[in-house]
Amino acid sequence: MPELPPWELISFDTAAHAFVFVVLAALTVFSVRRQQTWSQLRRWGYLAVLLGGTAFGLLIEVLQMTMNLGRHGEWSDGISDALGVVVGLLLGYATRRWWE
Protein backbone atom coordinates (compact mmCIF):
# COMPACT_ATOMS: atom_id res chain seq x y z
CA MET A 1 0.00 0.00 0.00
CA PRO A 2 1.34 3.46 -0.79
CA GLU A 3 2.06 5.80 2.08
CA LEU A 4 -0.81 8.17 2.77
CA PRO A 5 -0.70 11.45 4.64
CA PRO A 6 -1.87 11.09 8.26
CA TRP A 7 -4.64 13.64 7.69
CA GLU A 8 -6.39 11.53 5.05
CA LEU A 9 -9.44 10.11 6.78
CA ILE A 10 -10.78 7.69 4.19
CA SER A 11 -8.42 5.47 2.28
CA PHE A 12 -8.82 2.09 0.65
CA ASP A 13 -7.28 0.38 3.69
CA THR A 14 -9.66 2.15 6.09
CA ALA A 15 -12.68 1.33 3.95
CA ALA A 16 -11.58 -2.30 3.59
CA HIS A 17 -11.22 -2.74 7.35
CA ALA A 18 -14.59 -1.14 7.98
CA PHE A 19 -16.32 -3.21 5.28
CA VAL A 20 -14.99 -6.52 6.61
CA PHE A 21 -16.21 -5.70 10.11
CA VAL A 22 -19.60 -4.51 8.80
CA VAL A 23 -20.04 -7.94 7.28
CA LEU A 24 -18.77 -9.67 10.44
CA ALA A 25 -21.15 -7.80 12.75
CA ALA A 26 -24.19 -8.09 10.45
CA LEU A 27 -23.70 -11.82 9.93
CA THR A 28 -23.20 -12.34 13.65
CA VAL A 29 -26.49 -10.57 14.42
CA PHE A 30 -28.33 -12.51 11.72
CA SER A 31 -26.85 -15.78 12.97
CA VAL A 32 -27.70 -15.11 16.60
CA ARG A 33 -31.28 -14.30 15.63
CA ARG A 34 -31.69 -17.76 14.19
CA GLN A 35 -30.78 -19.39 17.49
CA GLN A 36 -33.44 -20.50 19.94
CA THR A 37 -31.94 -18.40 22.73
CA TRP A 38 -32.32 -15.06 20.89
CA SER A 39 -35.12 -13.96 23.23
CA GLN A 40 -32.74 -14.26 26.19
CA LEU A 41 -29.90 -12.59 24.26
CA ARG A 42 -31.99 -9.74 22.87
CA ARG A 43 -31.13 -7.39 25.72
CA TRP A 44 -27.37 -7.97 25.68
CA GLY A 45 -26.80 -9.38 22.19
CA TYR A 46 -25.99 -6.11 20.46
CA LEU A 47 -23.62 -5.08 23.25
CA ALA A 48 -21.89 -8.46 23.11
CA VAL A 49 -21.41 -8.17 19.34
CA LEU A 50 -20.13 -4.60 19.73
CA LEU A 51 -17.61 -5.49 22.42
CA GLY A 52 -16.60 -8.80 20.85
CA GLY A 53 -16.12 -7.38 17.35
CA THR A 54 -14.19 -4.38 18.61
CA ALA A 55 -12.00 -6.56 20.83
CA PHE A 56 -11.34 -8.89 17.90
CA GLY A 57 -10.25 -5.99 15.68
CA LEU A 58 -7.99 -4.58 18.38
CA LEU A 59 -6.51 -8.02 19.08
CA ILE A 60 -5.59 -8.39 15.41
CA GLU A 61 -3.80 -5.02 15.48
CA VAL A 62 -1.96 -5.77 18.74
CA LEU A 63 -0.81 -9.13 17.40
CA GLN A 64 0.46 -7.46 14.23
CA MET A 65 2.41 -4.98 16.35
CA THR A 66 3.99 -7.60 18.61
CA MET A 67 4.74 -10.45 16.21
CA ASN A 68 7.64 -10.25 13.77
CA LEU A 69 5.86 -11.54 10.69
CA GLY A 70 6.45 -8.60 8.37
CA ARG A 71 3.15 -6.91 9.20
CA HIS A 72 2.51 -3.80 11.22
CA GLY A 73 -0.56 -2.87 13.21
CA GLU A 74 -2.14 0.55 13.23
CA TRP A 75 -4.56 1.96 15.76
CA SER A 76 -6.44 3.67 12.95
CA ASP A 77 -7.24 0.20 11.60
CA GLY A 78 -8.68 -0.72 15.01
CA ILE A 79 -10.86 2.39 14.91
CA SER A 80 -12.00 1.48 11.39
CA ASP A 81 -12.85 -2.01 12.62
CA ALA A 82 -14.91 -0.60 15.50
CA LEU A 83 -16.76 1.77 13.16
CA GLY A 84 -17.48 -1.17 10.88
CA VAL A 85 -18.93 -3.12 13.80
CA VAL A 86 -21.19 -0.18 14.68
CA VAL A 87 -22.43 0.13 11.08
CA GLY A 88 -23.00 -3.64 10.93
CA LEU A 89 -25.02 -3.50 14.14
CA LEU A 90 -27.07 -0.62 12.79
CA LEU A 91 -27.72 -2.62 9.64
CA GLY A 92 -28.76 -5.62 11.70
CA TYR A 93 -30.99 -3.47 13.90
CA ALA A 94 -32.58 -1.71 10.92
CA THR A 95 -33.52 -5.04 9.32
CA ARG A 96 -34.68 -6.77 12.49
CA ARG A 97 -38.37 -6.96 11.52
CA TRP A 98 -37.61 -8.00 7.97
CA TRP A 99 -35.64 -11.10 9.06
CA GLU A 100 -37.88 -12.25 11.91
BELDALIN-V977473 format. One record per pair of residues at least 4 apart in sequence whose C-alpha atoms are under 6 Angstrom apart, sorted by the first residue. I is the first residue (numbers start at 1). GAP is how many residues later the second one is. D is the distance in whole Angstrom. If there is no record, write none. Layout:
BEGIN
i=I gap=GAP d=D
i=I gap=GAP d=D
END
This chain:
BEGIN
i=10 gap=4 d=6
i=12 gap=4 d=6
i=14 gap=66 d=6
i=15 gap=4 d=6
i=17 gap=63 d=6
i=17 gap=64 d=6
i=18 gap=62 d=5
i=18 gap=63 d=5
i=18 gap=66 d=4
i=21 gap=4 d=6
i=21 gap=60 d=6
i=21 gap=63 d=5
i=21 gap=64 d=5
i=22 gap=62 d=4
i=22 gap=63 d=5
i=22 gap=65 d=6
i=22 gap=66 d=4
i=23 gap=4 d=6
i=25 gap=60 d=5
i=25 gap=63 d=5
i=25 gap=64 d=6
i=26 gap=62 d=5
i=26 gap=63 d=6
i=26 gap=66 d=5
i=27 gap=4 d=6
i=33 gap=5 d=5
i=38 gap=4 d=6
i=41 gap=4 d=5
i=48 gap=4 d=6
i=49 gap=4 d=6
i=51 gap=4 d=6
i=54 gap=28 d=5
i=55 gap=4 d=6
i=57 gap=21 d=6
i=57 gap=24 d=6
i=58 gap=20 d=5
i=61 gap=12 d=5
i=63 gap=4 d=6
i=64 gap=7 d=6
i=64 gap=8 d=5
i=64 gap=9 d=5
i=65 gap=7 d=5
i=65 gap=8 d=5
i=89 gap=4 d=6
i=90 gap=4 d=6
END
